[in-house]
């Protein structure tokens, strides 16, 4: 081989290696961005799971108390505006 063709071949090899290096660098940064996005989504989902667990616990406590007299009385007063006989009802005229 001639020295000029060796230089061209070496230059081409270096050019290809630099190209591959840049390509893989781009791929690594692109994958890291995707990974960061997935991690953020996973944290959001974990937070929602915790919120739902808290709601579930509250509903379980309410389920346990649903047949108690206190619960029935509270719902009757809040939802239906019922009062016990003999109680005095005061109405706020400003509302």
C-alpha beads as a LAMMPS data file, in Angstrom:
LAMMPS data file: protein, C-alpha beads

95 atoms
94 bonds

1 atom types
1 bond types

-500.0 500.0 xlo xhi
-500.0 500.0 ylo yhi
-500.0 500.0 zlo zhi

Masses

1 110.0

Atoms # bond

1 1 1 0.000 0.000 0.000
2 1 1 1.068 3.503 -0.657
3 1 1 1.659 5.872 2.250
4 1 1 -1.114 8.208 1.008
5 1 1 -3.697 5.441 0.974
6 1 1 -2.632 4.392 4.505
7 1 1 -3.168 7.943 5.708
8 1 1 -6.594 8.013 4.066
9 1 1 -7.501 4.673 5.581
10 1 1 -6.292 5.791 9.032
11 1 1 -8.189 9.066 8.667
12 1 1 -11.330 7.184 7.659
13 1 1 -10.966 4.832 10.643
14 1 1 -10.564 7.786 13.026
15 1 1 -13.571 9.487 11.452
16 1 1 -15.653 6.320 11.907
17 1 1 -14.482 5.908 15.523
18 1 1 -15.337 9.540 16.314
19 1 1 -18.729 9.058 14.681
20 1 1 -19.403 5.913 16.714
21 1 1 -18.264 7.642 19.888
22 1 1 -20.615 10.576 19.244
23 1 1 -23.482 8.220 18.387
24 1 1 -23.054 6.174 21.569
25 1 1 -22.707 9.344 23.640
26 1 1 -25.988 10.600 22.176
27 1 1 -27.669 7.254 22.890
28 1 1 -26.477 7.281 26.515
29 1 1 -27.816 10.792 27.153
30 1 1 -31.077 9.994 25.384
31 1 1 -31.541 6.827 27.444
32 1 1 -30.771 8.748 30.638
33 1 1 -33.507 11.275 29.818
34 1 1 -35.978 8.445 29.230
35 1 1 -34.885 6.769 32.467
36 1 1 -35.305 10.009 34.448
37 1 1 -38.806 10.422 33.016
38 1 1 -39.751 6.858 33.989
39 1 1 -38.379 7.335 37.508
40 1 1 -40.485 10.494 37.927
41 1 1 -43.570 8.633 36.679
42 1 1 -42.860 5.787 39.083
43 1 1 -42.578 8.209 42.025
44 1 1 -45.919 9.774 41.057
45 1 1 -47.547 6.363 40.912
46 1 1 -46.054 5.375 44.278
47 1 1 -47.434 8.602 45.793
48 1 1 -50.885 7.854 44.355
49 1 1 -50.694 4.336 45.786
50 1 1 -49.944 5.755 49.239
51 1 1 -52.865 8.192 48.959
52 1 1 -55.174 5.351 47.960
53 1 1 -53.953 3.255 50.890
54 1 1 -54.830 6.093 53.268
55 1 1 -58.267 6.432 51.663
56 1 1 -58.730 2.666 51.902
57 1 1 -57.939 2.727 55.621
58 1 1 -60.411 5.576 56.166
59 1 1 -63.100 3.669 54.287
60 1 1 -62.412 0.541 56.328
61 1 1 -62.824 2.531 59.558
62 1 1 -66.043 4.046 58.225
63 1 1 -67.277 0.584 57.246
64 1 1 -66.715 -0.633 60.799
65 1 1 -68.724 2.300 62.208
66 1 1 -71.490 2.360 59.597
67 1 1 -73.999 0.425 61.698
68 1 1 -73.340 2.303 64.929
69 1 1 -76.010 4.592 66.331
70 1 1 -73.618 7.557 66.386
71 1 1 -72.877 7.215 62.685
72 1 1 -76.546 6.880 61.752
73 1 1 -77.418 9.932 63.853
74 1 1 -74.606 12.001 62.319
75 1 1 -75.681 11.131 58.768
76 1 1 -79.332 11.866 59.595
77 1 1 -78.369 15.292 60.919
78 1 1 -75.845 16.196 58.178
79 1 1 -77.552 14.820 55.079
80 1 1 -81.220 15.025 55.913
81 1 1 -81.360 17.846 58.467
82 1 1 -83.219 15.684 60.992
83 1 1 -83.357 16.519 64.699
84 1 1 -84.326 14.587 67.778
85 1 1 -87.689 15.260 69.341
86 1 1 -87.444 17.937 72.006
87 1 1 -84.358 19.597 70.483
88 1 1 -84.468 23.262 69.630
89 1 1 -83.380 24.235 66.137
90 1 1 -81.755 27.590 65.585
91 1 1 -81.697 28.970 62.045
92 1 1 -79.032 31.466 61.018
93 1 1 -80.872 34.158 59.071
94 1 1 -77.597 35.430 57.574
95 1 1 -77.224 32.326 55.407

Bonds

1 1 1 2
2 1 2 3
3 1 3 4
4 1 4 5
5 1 5 6
6 1 6 7
7 1 7 8
8 1 8 9
9 1 9 10
10 1 10 11
11 1 11 12
12 1 12 13
13 1 13 14
14 1 14 15
15 1 15 16
16 1 16 17
17 1 17 18
18 1 18 19
19 1 19 20
20 1 20 21
21 1 21 22
22 1 22 23
23 1 23 24
24 1 24 25
25 1 25 26
26 1 26 27
27 1 27 28
28 1 28 29
29 1 29 30
30 1 30 31
31 1 31 32
32 1 32 33
33 1 33 34
34 1 34 35
35 1 35 36
36 1 36 37
37 1 37 38
38 1 38 39
39 1 39 40
40 1 40 41
41 1 41 42
42 1 42 43
43 1 43 44
44 1 44 45
45 1 45 46
46 1 46 47
47 1 47 48
48 1 48 49
49 1 49 50
50 1 50 51
51 1 51 52
52 1 52 53
53 1 53 54
54 1 54 55
55 1 55 56
56 1 56 57
57 1 57 58
58 1 58 59
59 1 59 60
60 1 60 61
61 1 61 62
62 1 62 63
63 1 63 64
64 1 64 65
65 1 65 66
66 1 66 67
67 1 67 68
68 1 68 69
69 1 69 70
70 1 70 71
71 1 71 72
72 1 72 73
73 1 73 74
74 1 74 75
75 1 75 76
76 1 76 77
77 1 77 78
78 1 78 79
79 1 79 80
80 1 80 81
81 1 81 82
82 1 82 83
83 1 83 84
84 1 84 85
85 1 85 86
86 1 86 87
87 1 87 88
88 1 88 89
89 1 89 90
90 1 90 91
91 1 91 92
92 1 92 93
93 1 93 94
94 1 94 95
